[in-house]
Amino acid sequence: MNIKNFKEKLIEKLYSLSDINKSIYSMYCMERIYGLYLLYTEKFNINTIYANQIKQRLWESIFYSNKDLNNLNREIENILPKEDFQGWEVALAINMSICFDISFKSMNNDHKNEVSGLYVYDSIFQVCCFLSHKKFIDKYLLNRIENSVIIAEEVNYQIQYLQYLEDKKVSLEELKFYKNYWENNTLSIQYIKDKW
């Protein structure tokens, strides 16, 4: 599925969600690519403690409907790559920090049709481009990625989860279960490689 069609489907589903459920969806997206973010931290020898702290603060704010997230938006900026860092791993780090930011904004009723799922899509796209060993993205590679099993599966996962969140008040027990499940089912290079 191409990104334009995917975006249209996601926006259609997101429109009916409450702010808290939009935030939960963004955290789902962030957890999907958190394992890929670790590739960036390993390559550039960056400590993950700070990102983990932000992640836990966001989850706790969702668990307990606490919107008092003092200065968290400034803290999110601190996990972004420095200007001199380059490479596809940097794109993965930026995608994850954007999912953090969207979740934070959703908690504070400040979202502008930003779709976290697109950053998961882009992260998969970045990894597929890396795995192709091609210097340039041509039409063949683009079609291969857009029609891959990994993209089709991810689109289905996201649409299904958005349907689950529609008009639903998610209990604390469910949230904790899903948080644990998502943390243990993050995307990896090997998983993407096997699926495309």
HUMORA-V148962 format. One line per field, one symbol per residue. psi: psi as a letter, one per 40 degrees, with the letter a starting at -180 (. if undefined). A space follows every 10 residues. Layout:
psi->???
This chain:
psi->hidddddddd dddddeiidd dddddddddd ddeddddddd dddefhhedd dddddddddd dddefheggh eddddddeei iidehiiddd dddddddddd dddddddffg igfhhddddd dddddddddd ddfidihidd ddddddeidd dddddddddd ddddehfhhh iddddddddd dddefiiidd dddde.
